[in-house]
Amino acid sequence: MDNRLQRYLSDHHASSAGALVLIQDLIDRLEDGEEKEFLTGLKGTVEFDQENLEILIGAAQLDTSLLHEMAGTLSAQVSRLKLAWEGLDPGKLGFME
């Protein structure tokens, strides 16, 4: 199997895992309202996407790369720090980003 496909799927899977961390962090900071409802829906969409990626990876008999998973987690943590610097509360720049 083409390792470019494996790299692409693995990168996408790792990025979605990082996105879920950031989305959940924002959901946890919000009171009930439109923003929380939107982010909850977005989280469901990303989870659905991630499940489909796992199906594709399995169907193609590929594995996710531990290196890509670690890079995705690290990227999410760095993004979280950057956004926290700007402020993740509603109305702050980090929340808008």
Secondary structure, DSSP 8 states (H G I E B T S, - for coil): --HHHHHHHHHHHHHHHHHHHHHHHHHHH--SSHHHHHHHHHHHHHHHHHHHHHHHHHHTT----HHHHHHHHHHHHHHHHHHHHH--STTSHHHH-
